[in-house]
Amino acid sequence: LVDGQNVWVYEYATPALADLDASNISPDGSTVHTGIGPFGATYDVDWIAAPHFYKIGRVIIEYFGSDAETLLLPWQVCGSPFAGG
């Protein structure tokens, strides 16, 4: 929890694996591809609130909402979101 808001943090073994998962999320965060390359499926996602996806090194941070205080921390650590927001 960050300021009472759910924030999800995913830690990967390497930055390349985090990059791979990040590349499967559309820029607006509304579409997610599962699998690798042409293998897998693409899903349109109706999030419960505005999605925000951040990445730094081997970590992806995911937050759904619009609380300004909660958005400040991942922005300070990672910079602008790579998707959503």
C-alpha positions in Angstrom: 0.0 0.0 0.0 1.1 3.5 -0.8 -0.9 6.2 0.9 -3.6 3.7 1.4 -3.7 2.8 -2.3 -2.9 -0.6 -3.8 0.3 -0.5 -5.8 1.7 -3.6 -7.4 5.4 -4.2 -7.8 6.8 -6.9 -10.0 10.5 -7.8 -9.7 12.1 -9.8 -12.5 15.3 -11.7 -12.7 16.7 -9.4 -15.3 15.9 -6.1 -16.9 15.4 -7.9 -20.3 12.6 -9.9 -18.8 10.9 -6.8 -17.4 11.3 -5.2 -20.9 9.7 -8.2 -22.5 6.6 -7.9 -20.3 6.5 -4.2 -20.6 6.5 -4.5 -24.4 3.3 -6.5 -24.2 1.3 -3.6 -22.8 -0.1 -1.0 -25.2 0.9 2.7 -24.8 -2.5 3.6 -23.3 -2.5 0.5 -21.1 -5.8 -0.8 -22.5 -4.5 -3.9 -24.3 -2.2 -6.6 -23.0 -0.6 -9.4 -25.1 0.2 -12.7 -23.5 2.8 -15.1 -24.9 5.8 -14.3 -27.1 5.7 -12.9 -30.6 2.8 -14.3 -32.6 2.1 -16.9 -30.0 -0.4 -16.1 -27.3 -3.4 -13.8 -27.3 -4.2 -10.1 -27.0 -6.8 -8.8 -24.6 -8.6 -5.5 -24.2 -8.7 -4.7 -20.5 -11.3 -2.7 -18.8 -9.4 -1.6 -15.7 -11.3 -0.5 -12.5 -9.5 2.9 -12.7 -7.0 4.7 -14.9 -3.9 2.4 -15.4 -0.3 3.7 -14.8 2.7 1.4 -15.6 6.2 2.4 -14.7 9.5 0.5 -15.3 13.0 0.9 -13.9 15.6 -1.7 -14.4 14.1 -5.1 -13.5 11.0 -3.7 -11.8 7.5 -2.9 -13.1 5.2 -0.8 -11.0 1.5 -0.9 -11.6 -1.1 1.5 -10.1 -4.8 1.9 -11.0 -6.2 5.2 -9.9 -5.7 8.9 -9.9 -4.6 9.8 -6.4 -1.9 12.5 -6.9 0.1 11.5 -3.8 0.2 7.9 -4.9 1.2 8.8 -8.4 4.1 10.9 -7.1 6.2 8.1 -5.7 6.6 5.9 -8.8 7.1 9.0 -10.9 9.9 10.2 -8.7 11.6 6.8 -8.8 10.9 5.8 -12.4 10.0 8.9 -14.3 7.1 9.0 -16.7 4.9 5.9 -17.1 5.7 3.7 -20.1 2.0 2.9 -20.5 -1.4 4.3 -19.3 -1.5 7.5 -17.3 
